[in-house]
């Protein structure tokens, strides 16, 4: 594990700004603050990430097994170590059907504390548990079929029908995106909390993220809505 932490810390040193002292994790849950905490130095960020994965992954897998049937719940958490990528986390399915959660180095470097990393990991795991990828694909397929059928009925040529199908698929894929994000925020809140982290403190990540606003067919809801969702979910725990 020490070698893994060292390797990750060296990679993070290319993303981080001037090192700062580690930020202690509070014992009580607090509401997101207006003043952002300083960044962690690369060594602390690497250790926090490894520790978060060790604590959150088993909780996410337990919840996945309890909430699903016939779903692969053996999460693999990976780091995209390419320099220059923007802060991002994602969930996908590997070629063998194993759910994969990925973090870019810049997101790990951008996180101000372990709670933020835990919340992001819980959020991405929640996407898999809720079956969002399959639901998004089905919505995209339905949108493509409907748009293509309408174009065909209107006498459109083959190229126009194909363009209509592409547009319909895009609209279909985005139709439930905001709802999926909020659903993942709710379940991710529980996953982070059950793993011993503070989801409210974790949600402070949204206060530093660009706000997508309430855009028609946008993929993410406004940050204020996401913070409110986390607060409501945490209050029910």
Helices and strands as residue ranges (DSSP letters): H 2-12, H 42-67, E 76-80, E 89-93, E 99-104, H 105-110, H 114-129, H 132-153, H 158-175, H 177-194, H 199-202, G 203-208, H 223-235
